[in-house]
């Protein structure tokens, strides 16, 4: 959202100055997106604008525009067809790209990632990206791990130290697991499946199996 705002609004601040998007939630205005400079100052979505401005008095606050953000994400996904024959929007902030049959055209998966990031930077879009055998592992690495190409079959080792939120689990499930002292995916993977399912339902095991390639995810 902040990248889209900067590309389209003449009064947007320079990139080295913090920018957040906000909307009204009940009686309060709440941050919905924060750029890199704002994040470096400790500002995050969910923080009230009043609190944020107390921390950063010169903060630039713009009104959130969810419909325009969604349209922009759809246009970005369409542009990503240059990297593979299948793309899909992963709302609110991601794009899936199927590169299995096209990576060789760019000199391999690493070269494809480099080209993708370079073009996006040049267009004023900040992005993180990763490649893996499974959508779940790629999603986890792009958001919570180092940007990388995970070696074939290497999903378990690649995501073991990532936080359990990287499995795309609901926040209440993540909080319940943390109360039990389970913070990392590797800890979760070491637990017996049956007790895990009885306590938390099938979703936890399904997301773990999808990331590791033990369950299909279209």
Residue pairs with C-beta under 8 A, 6 or more apart in sequence:
1 21
1 32
1 33
1 64
1 65
1 69
2 19
2 20
2 21
2 33
2 34
2 35
2 38
2 62
3 35
3 124
3 125
3 126
4 68
4 69
4 72
5 12
5 19
5 21
5 62
5 65
6 12
6 15
6 19
6 124
7 123
7 124
9 62
12 19
12 60
12 62
13 19
13 60
15 35
15 36
15 37
16 37
17 37
17 58
17 60
18 34
18 35
18 37
18 38
18 40
18 41
18 43
18 56
18 58
18 59
18 60
19 34
19 35
19 37
19 38
19 59
19 60
19 62
20 31
20 32
20 33
20 34
20 35
20 38
20 43
20 49
20 52
20 59
20 60
20 61
20 62
21 31
21 32
21 33
21 34
21 61
21 62
21 63
21 64
21 65
22 29
22 30
22 31
22 32
22 49
22 61
22 62
22 63
22 64
23 29
23 30
23 32
23 63
23 64
24 30
28 48
28 49
28 50
29 48
29 49
29 50
29 61
30 45
30 46
30 47
30 48
30 49
31 43
31 44
31 45
31 46
31 47
31 48
31 49
31 52
32 45
32 64
33 45
33 64
34 43
34 44
34 45
35 126
36 126
38 52
38 56
38 59
41 55
41 56
42 55
43 52
43 55
43 56
43 59
49 61
52 59
52 61
53 59
53 61
69 92
70 91
70 92
73 89
73 91
73 92
73 93
73 95
74 89
76 95
76 125
77 87
77 88
77 89
77 95
78 87
80 87
80 95
80 97
80 116
81 87
83 97
83 99
83 102
83 106
83 112
83 116
84 97
84 98
84 99
84 100
84 101
84 102
85 98
85 101
85 102
86 96
86 97
86 98
87 95
87 96
87 97
87 98
88 95
88 96
89 95
89 96
90 96
90 139
94 139
94 142
96 135
99 109
99 112
99 131
102 112
103 109
103 112
103 131
106 112
106 115
109 131
109 149
110 149
112 131
113 129
113 130
113 131
113 147
113 149
116 127
116 129
117 127
117 129
117 147
120 126
120 127
128 142
128 143
128 147
129 142
129 147
130 137
130 138
130 141
130 142
130 145
130 147
130 148
130 149
130 150
131 138
131 148
131 149
131 150
132 138
132 141
132 149
132 150
132 155
132 158
133 150
133 152
133 153
133 155
133 213
134 155
134 210
134 211
134 212
134 213
134 217
135 210
135 217
136 155
136 167
136 168
136 207
136 210
136 211
136 212
136 217
137 150
137 155
137 158
137 159
137 211
137 212
137 213
138 150
139 166
139 168
140 159
140 162
140 166
140 167
140 185
140 211
141 147
141 148
141 150
141 158
141 159
141 162
143 166
144 162
144 163
144 165
144 166
145 158
145 159
145 162
145 166
148 158
150 158
151 158
153 213
155 211
155 212
155 213
156 186
156 189
156 212
159 166
159 185
159 186
159 211
160 184
160 185
160 186
160 189
161 184
161 185
161 186
162 184
162 185
163 183
163 184
163 185
164 174
164 177
164 178
164 182
164 183
164 184
164 185
164 187
164 188
165 171
165 174
166 185
167 185
167 188
167 204
167 207
167 208
167 211
168 207
169 177
169 203
169 204
169 207
170 203
173 200
173 203
173 204
176 200
177 188
177 200
177 204
181 187
182 188
182 191
185 208
185 211
188 196
188 204
188 208
189 208
189 212
193 205
196 204
196 205
197 204
197 205
206 215
209 215
210 216
210 217
